[in-house]
């Protein structure tokens, strides 16, 4: 199973692809626009098998990507910001978008 964590900001989003059985993580960054969404979907579809995508419900930043992925048949879990922030603090002391995406992927696992 592939676990995908997405951390969204106003102009971009960081993604972590996590394959726990292979102990493999890959991080990528995309623009917060239709082209970035398409690039992310293309990369996501290179992984065969089951996928779980999770993202923090952050104001309105997540709405466009969430809607795009759902329209393409991708199941996306919106995660509670309060609960997720507690989990992320336990995972890492430093906070960057890349590390947050990794924490979200591990939370999905």
N, CA, C and O of each residue as an XYZ file, in Angstrom:
436
protein
N       0.847     -1.179      0.000
C       0.000      0.000      0.000
C       0.890      1.238      0.000
O       1.899      1.289      0.703
N       0.507      2.235     -0.795
C       1.202      3.516     -0.855
C       0.461      4.509      0.028
O      -0.758      4.650     -0.076
N       1.186      5.189      0.887
C       0.638      6.239      1.736
C       1.211      7.566      1.265
O       2.423      7.708      1.104
N       0.332      8.534      1.045
C       0.755      9.817      0.491
C       0.332     10.936      1.438
O      -0.843     11.074      1.778
N       1.310     11.728      1.855
C       1.039     12.895      2.688
C       1.198     14.149      1.858
O       2.163     14.285      1.107
N       0.245     15.077      1.992
C       0.269     16.326      1.233
C       0.210     17.489      2.209
O      -0.704     17.578      3.029
N       1.193     18.382      2.116
C       1.193     19.615      2.914
C       1.035     20.781      1.945
O       1.867     20.985      1.061
N      -0.045     21.546      2.123
C      -0.412     22.579      1.157
C      -0.160     23.974      1.721
O      -0.443     24.256      2.885
N       0.381     24.838      0.858
C       0.483     26.261      1.173
C      -0.182     27.035      0.032
O      -0.741     26.427     -0.881
N      -0.128     28.337      0.075
C      -0.877     29.144     -0.890
C      -0.377     28.988     -2.328
O      -1.179     29.071     -3.259
N       0.916     28.766     -2.535
C       1.452     28.715     -3.890
C       1.984     27.354     -4.315
O       2.245     27.139     -5.499
N       2.150     26.433     -3.371
C       2.710     25.127     -3.706
C       2.215     24.081     -2.723
O       1.551     24.394     -1.734
N       2.554     22.823     -3.019
C       2.270     21.759     -2.060
C       3.385     20.733     -2.106
O       3.883     20.374     -3.173
N       3.765     20.270     -0.923
C       4.789     19.239     -0.770
C       4.092     17.901     -0.600
O       3.052     17.798      0.051
N       4.690     16.876     -1.201
C       4.114     15.535     -1.182
C       5.180     14.544     -0.742
O       6.340     14.649     -1.143
N       4.787     13.591      0.076
C       5.659     12.488      0.441
C       4.957     11.186      0.073
O       3.842     10.921      0.522
N       5.626     10.376     -0.750
C       5.143      9.055     -1.123
C       5.861      8.064     -0.208
O       7.091      8.017     -0.188
N       5.101      7.275      0.544
C       5.677      6.370      1.549
C       5.248      4.939      1.278
O       4.059      4.619      1.274
N       6.242      4.079      1.050
C       6.019      2.639      0.886
C       6.653      1.946      2.084
O       7.843      1.631      2.042
N       5.887      1.695      3.164
C       6.473      1.154      4.387
C       7.095     -0.228      4.231
O       8.103     -0.520      4.874
N       6.516     -1.086      3.391
C       7.070     -2.429      3.249
C       8.441     -2.405      2.577
O       9.237     -3.325      2.766
N       8.724     -1.362      1.795
C      10.040     -1.211      1.171
C      10.919     -0.218      1.931
O      12.070      0.022      1.566
N      10.351      0.355      3.000
C      11.038      1.382      3.795
C      11.565      2.500      2.892
O      12.720      2.916      2.985
N      10.670      2.969      2.015
C      11.051      3.949      1.020
C      10.141      5.171      1.103
O       8.918      5.046      1.172
N      10.762      6.364      1.094
C      10.027      7.624      1.062
C      10.589      8.486     -0.060
O      11.801      8.540     -0.273
N       9.695      9.154     -0.767
C      10.118     10.072     -1.813
C       9.327     11.357     -1.660
O       8.098     11.336     -1.587
N      10.034     12.473     -1.613
C       9.394     13.778     -1.461
C       9.464     14.550     -2.766
O      10.452     14.484     -3.498
N       8.388     15.286     -3.043
C       8.323     16.117     -4.247
C       7.558     17.390     -3.909
O       6.835     17.454     -2.914
N       7.732     18.397     -4.749
C       7.032     19.670     -4.571
C       6.378     20.043     -5.898
O       6.968     19.881     -6.966
N       5.152     20.544     -5.810
C       4.385     20.928     -6.989
C       3.799     22.317     -6.795
O       3.606     22.772     -5.668
N       3.516     22.992     -7.921
C       2.840     24.288     -7.855
C       1.367     24.071     -7.543
O       0.773     23.064     -7.926
N       0.799     25.026     -6.848
C      -0.616     24.991     -6.461
C      -1.437     25.555     -7.634
O      -2.060     26.611     -7.520
N      -1.423     24.827     -8.759
C      -2.218     25.206     -9.921
C      -2.602     23.946    -10.699
O      -2.186     22.843    -10.342
N      -3.381     24.106    -11.740
C      -3.895     22.966    -12.491
C      -2.752     22.101    -13.048
O      -2.847     20.874    -13.035
N      -1.685     22.727    -13.533
C      -0.554     21.972    -14.075
C       0.134     21.169    -12.963
O       0.498     20.011    -13.166
N       0.307     21.781    -11.804
C       0.888     21.063    -10.670
C       0.017     19.896    -10.252
O       0.522     18.823     -9.921
N      -1.295     20.103    -10.267
C      -2.230     19.029     -9.921
C      -2.081     17.861    -10.898
O      -2.062     16.700    -10.491
N      -1.976     18.182    -12.194
C      -1.837     17.132    -13.219
C      -0.522     16.369    -13.051
O      -0.491     15.144    -13.172
N       0.566     17.100    -12.770
C       1.861     16.445    -12.560
C       1.805     15.500    -11.364
O       2.325     14.386    -11.421
N       1.168     15.952    -10.276
C       1.021     15.117     -9.092
C       0.202     13.872     -9.405
O       0.590     12.768     -9.022
N      -0.910     14.030    -10.087
C      -1.759     12.891    -10.444
C      -1.000     11.898    -11.325
O      -1.120     10.686    -11.148
N      -0.227     12.411    -12.264
C       0.572     11.539    -13.136
C       1.551     10.717    -12.310
O       1.676      9.510    -12.517
N       2.243     11.357    -11.379
C       3.195     10.649    -10.512
C       2.452      9.646     -9.624
O       2.902      8.512     -9.460
N       1.333     10.054     -9.059
C       0.536      9.183     -8.191
C       0.093      7.933     -8.946
O       0.081      6.837     -8.387
N      -0.266      8.097    -10.204
C      -0.749      6.964    -11.002
C       0.363      6.028    -11.470
O       0.071      4.959    -12.005
N       1.639      6.404    -11.281
C       2.726      5.476    -11.612
C       2.831      4.359    -10.577
O       3.411      3.308    -10.849
N       2.271      4.585     -9.394
C       2.269      3.568     -8.339
C       1.066      2.667     -8.536
O      -0.073      3.133     -8.554
N       1.320      1.387     -8.682
C       0.242      0.412     -8.861
C      -0.245     -0.048     -7.493
O       0.502      0.010     -6.517
N      -1.452     -0.489     -7.418
C      -2.006     -0.992     -6.168
C      -2.756      0.082     -5.398
O      -3.044      1.163     -5.912
N      -3.065     -0.248     -4.148
C      -3.860      0.638     -3.301
C      -3.063      1.859     -2.868
O      -1.851      1.800     -2.662
N      -3.790      2.975     -2.737
C      -3.184      4.234     -2.330
C      -4.082      4.907     -1.294
O      -5.308      4.855     -1.392
N      -3.464      5.528     -0.317
C      -4.198      6.364      0.633
C      -3.533      7.726      0.645
O      -2.340      7.848      0.926
N      -4.320      8.752      0.337
C      -3.820     10.124      0.292
C      -4.438     10.884      1.451
O      -5.645     10.811      1.683
N      -3.603     11.613      2.175
C      -4.093     12.418      3.286
C      -3.552     13.825      3.207
O      -2.406     14.043      2.813
N      -4.388     14.783      3.587
C      -3.964     16.177      3.654
C      -4.681     16.868      4.800
O      -5.787     16.494      5.189
N      -4.021     17.878      5.323
C      -4.600     18.657      6.415
C      -5.663     19.589      5.841
O      -5.460     20.199      4.791
N      -6.777     19.694      6.523
C      -7.826     20.631      6.137
C      -7.384     22.020      6.588
O      -7.568     22.390      7.747
N      -6.801     22.789      5.667
C      -6.195     24.070      6.008
C      -6.943     25.214      5.356
O      -6.686     25.541      4.198
N      -7.853     25.818      6.071
C      -8.591     26.946      5.511
C      -9.165     26.584      4.161
O      -9.961     25.652      4.044
N      -8.761     27.325      3.135
C      -9.243     27.026      1.783
C      -8.142     26.500      0.881
O      -8.424     26.129     -0.258
N      -6.901     26.452      1.341
C      -5.789     26.026      0.488
C      -5.972     24.621     -0.065
O      -5.591     24.355     -1.205
N      -6.539     23.731      0.710
C      -6.668     22.337      0.283
C      -7.817     22.106     -0.695
O      -7.842     21.084     -1.380
N      -8.753     23.023     -0.772
C     -10.008     22.804     -1.509
C      -9.820     22.461     -2.980
O     -10.426     21.508     -3.469
N      -8.999     23.214     -3.691
C      -8.844     22.970     -5.134
C      -8.201     21.618     -5.419
O      -8.686     20.871     -6.269
N      -7.122     21.297     -4.721
C      -6.473     19.997     -4.942
C      -7.395     18.864     -4.520
O      -7.500     17.856     -5.219
N      -8.055     19.019     -3.398
C      -8.995     18.005     -2.916
C     -10.068     17.736     -3.980
O     -10.322     16.583     -4.329
N     -10.685     18.782     -4.483
C     -11.723     18.634     -5.499
C     -11.199     18.012     -6.777
O     -11.870     17.174     -7.379
N     -10.002     18.413     -7.201
C      -9.388     17.852     -8.403
C      -9.173     16.350     -8.254
O      -9.552     15.573     -9.130
N      -8.561     15.944     -7.139
C      -8.281     14.516     -6.930
C      -9.564     13.703     -6.839
O      -9.654     12.616     -7.409
N     -10.553     14.224     -6.126
C     -11.838     13.508     -6.008
C     -12.502     13.357     -7.379
O     -13.104     12.323     -7.667
N     -12.395     14.385     -8.223
C     -13.001     14.308     -9.561
C     -12.307     13.260    -10.432
O     -12.884     12.790    -11.412
N     -11.081     12.895    -10.083
C     -10.328     11.877    -10.812
C     -10.442     10.497    -10.158
O      -9.764      9.554    -10.565
N     -11.302     10.387     -9.147
C     -11.545      9.099     -8.504
C     -10.557      8.730     -7.416
O     -10.520      7.578     -6.984
N      -9.756      9.680     -6.963
C      -8.785      9.423     -5.898
C      -9.451      9.683     -4.551
O     -10.045     10.740     -4.334
N      -9.348      8.713     -3.657
C      -9.892      8.861     -2.307
C      -8.900      9.674     -1.475
O      -7.744      9.282     -1.317
N      -9.356     10.795     -0.952
C      -8.498     11.683     -0.168
C      -9.095     11.858      1.221
O     -10.279     12.164      1.365
N      -8.272     11.662      2.234
C      -8.700     11.846      3.615
C      -8.284     13.231      4.086
O      -7.107     13.585      4.015
N      -9.243     14.016      4.567
C      -8.928     15.296      5.182
C      -8.670     15.044      6.662
O      -9.488     14.435      7.351
N      -7.533     15.515      7.139
C      -7.126     15.261      8.515
C      -7.345     16.494      9.380
O      -7.128     17.624      8.944
N      -7.773     16.258     10.599
C      -8.033     17.324     11.560
C      -6.739     18.058     11.899
O      -5.781     17.422     12.340
N      -6.680     19.377     11.709
C      -5.444     20.116     11.960
C      -4.935     20.007     13.399
O      -3.726     19.912     13.612
N      -5.817     20.017     14.372
C      -5.392     19.959     15.779
C      -4.732     18.612     16.097
O      -3.636     18.563     16.655
N      -5.405     17.539     15.739
C      -4.868     16.199     15.994
C      -3.568     15.987     15.227
O      -2.605     15.434     15.758
N      -3.549     16.428     13.986
C      -2.358     16.265     13.159
C      -1.178     17.057     13.713
O      -0.045     16.576     13.677
N      -1.421     18.259     14.222
C      -0.320     19.066     14.764
C       0.311     18.384     15.971
O       1.527     18.452     16.150
N      -0.493     17.731     16.796
C       0.041     16.997     17.950
C       0.903     15.823     17.489
O       1.968     15.563     18.050
N       0.432     15.120     16.464
C       1.187     13.990     15.919
C       2.506     14.475     15.326
O       3.550     13.862     15.547
N       2.461     15.582     14.568
C       3.670     16.094     13.921
C       4.694     16.585     14.940
O       5.897     16.430     14.729
N       4.235     17.170     16.030
C       5.164     17.602     17.076
C       5.872     16.406     17.697
O       7.043     16.500     18.067
N       5.180     15.296     17.813
C       5.789     14.085     18.359
C       6.797     13.482     17.383
O       7.749     12.826     17.806
N       6.597     13.697     16.086
C       7.469     13.134     15.058
C       8.761     13.932     14.874
O       9.821     13.351     14.640
N       8.674     15.263     14.979
C       9.828     16.102     14.659
C       9.748     17.423     15.412
O       8.665     17.974     15.610
N      10.890     17.917     15.823
C      10.926     19.215     16.503
C      10.950     20.363     15.522
O      10.440     21.444     15.815
N      11.536     20.143     14.360
C      11.580     21.209     13.370
C      10.373     21.104     12.452
O       9.803     20.028     12.277
N       9.989     22.238     11.867
C       8.788     22.267     11.045
C       9.126     22.867      9.682
O       9.480     24.041      9.572
N       9.010     22.039      8.654
C       9.107     22.498      7.271
C       7.986     21.820      6.502
O       7.431     20.822      6.961
N       7.652     22.354      5.341
C       6.585     21.749      4.543
C       6.943     20.320      4.147
O       6.079     19.442      4.144
N       8.200     20.084      3.815
C       8.643     18.746      3.423
C       8.495     17.762      4.585
O       8.011     16.645      4.398
N       8.913     18.179      5.783
C       8.787     17.307      6.958
C       7.321     17.089      7.325
O       6.938     15.999      7.751
N       6.505     18.127      7.157
C       5.077     17.971      7.436
C       4.448     16.954      6.496
O       3.627     16.145      6.927
N       4.821     16.979      5.216
C       4.295     15.997      4.253
C       4.695     14.585      4.664
O       3.894     13.655      4.567
N       5.942     14.426      5.127
C       6.393     13.108      5.595
C       5.584     12.665      6.811
O       5.182     11.505      6.906
N       5.348     13.585      7.736
C       4.573     13.250      8.937
C       3.144     12.848      8.581
O       2.582     11.937      9.188
N       2.561     13.525      7.604
C       1.203     13.200      7.175
C       1.177     11.804      6.542
O       0.254     11.029      6.793
N       2.187     11.482      5.724
C       2.260     10.149      5.118
C       2.358      9.069      6.192
O       1.700      8.033      6.098
N       3.185      9.315      7.216
C       3.322      8.341      8.311
C       2.015      8.271      9.100
O       1.621      7.187      9.531
N       1.345      9.387      9.295
C       0.053      9.389      9.997
C      -0.971      8.555      9.221
O      -1.791      7.867      9.829
N      -0.930      8.609      7.896
C      -1.863      7.814      7.082
C      -1.565      6.328      7.262
O      -2.479      5.504      7.238
N      -0.285      5.983      7.442
C       0.115      4.592      7.656
C      -0.417      4.102      8.976
O      -0.189      2.950      9.344
